[in-house]
Amino acid sequence: MASQETVNETTPKISIVVPFYKTEAYLNRCLDSLLAQTLKDIEIICVNDESPDNCLIKLREYENDYPDIIRVVDKRNGGLWAARWSGTDKARGKYVTYVDSDDYVDPEFAESFWNTAVREDADVVVCGFNRVAEETGKTLSTEMASQMQSFCAHEQPGKLIQINPAAWNKCFRRSLLIRMDRLEEPPAILEDVTLSQLAYLASTKPIAFTGNATYQYMIHENSMINTVTLPQVESVKRALTEVAHHFDSDDAELALRQSLDATVFLHLGVSMSFRLSCNKDGTFSLTGQIKKTTEYLDCNFPSWRKNPYLTFSYARKHGGAYSKLYLASLAYKAHLMGPALATYRFLLNVLGKEIKW
């Protein structure tokens, strides 16, 4: 019997969802790169998130010029999480991918996703990406572009930690997105972390890798020093707590839950602490905020303290990101995160580029 997901003449292979908000300056570059895809059986769903500039006018022009490929969803402003889901719910493709509207992609972006997805029968496909300086066009780094073996999240959850959390370099089986849990209260930032973790929880088939970098992620001036507000941090904590509840209610395997705990420590304990350390307005104590984060981790993600993926033996065996994360956990547990972050910021200023974790 044929699968309900079988592609036919009226079903695109891939739906590309692109939210737009205050990105009029980059709109043409983004959409022109999508229209140049070598995989022709695609649809492009442009979500205007009540952008105050001329995004909607330009999107309607593209929709009029390419009615067989481009569809526009016009909605009230609700943030990136809601915008992506508005496009996802309109998608008809077997797979769905997301592109940020200030970025652009290579012509093989969609075809590489599709070929890998079909070959591996994957629920999620990850492509590599280049971090590119917007002002100079210089490639700052290339990531996730090496050849990696596909694996299942529930069988080898430790491997999930090394995958960057962004939604924009991933292609998801649409049926996976439709059946996975959604957040009742999405965060103001770090939406991608919650989306990817909930997708891994619901996945039953492999996570695969294209082995090439077809996504151009644009770094804007001063974006390396990206501060956050305390209300944003609290929104992230509420969303991550909701993610944890979904893992627990779905009786996720212990190893998968430990992978989630390690991932949350990375993004909340390390990355978010760094972004908080960049605030210079003196409205809060970094030490105090790290203490609150520690209490939050202990309450909601308790395995972070004795996590099998944050040990010396695991770091020695797997190296790379795991070694850096292990060292960060040592500094965090020794209450040396403040000095460690100060050293990290100093290196950023001296080198003039990011040191990736």
C-alpha angles and dihedrals in degrees: 000000000000118000118250086235094060110133115239136172093284098042118082116224093224133018114206113205117200121181116205126204123150092338101115090128092062100034098099094047092050098046095041089056090052093048088054094061117137089217102077100184095082140109127214116214112195115197115201104204092199090284110193094216128066096286094116093050092051092044091054089052091053090046090052092048095045106028093156093057111024127062124178125215112196114196143159115271111277107147134260097298093055093042093054093048091048088059094041092055089055094046120113100182126110087237132032128207132180130223126188110232096233091055132068138206140221120256091255094053098105097033092053090051092048097047092049093046093052094043094050098030084230131184091202130023122195123202129193123250142201121228103220128189107237094210098049105020089231118148107237097186143343117224141180089012100116122103110267131176117247117247141175118254094223093049101044106017094160089072090062092072093067093055115095109242099229118125093209097074095047137083117207130199102248094226088057091055092047095052099039123098119267127209120252090202110029118196126256089234136013091045088149094061092056093044095051094046093050089048091052090049092054097040121108100171133060130298106223138189130222093209094220137087109240099148121084109207109195120221113204123208113286091007090126088070098056112165127197136205127239093245088055091052091050090051089053091051092051092049094047090050088055090050090052090052090054091051091050096044090049090051093237115197115267092245092052091049090050089051089054091050092051091047092050090050089052095050101033103028097038113018097036092045088054092051090048089051089060091064109101101178094099094228094130143018115253090208090053093049092049088052090053091048090051091052089049092050092048091052101043107020102028099163091070090090095056100020118157090220093054098056132110092241093053092046092049092050098045103025122180115071091004092061092052092046091050091052090048090052090052091053091046095050091046090055090243097119093111095057091040091054091046089054091048092052090049091054090049090055094046097045096036093219141077123274102216123224 
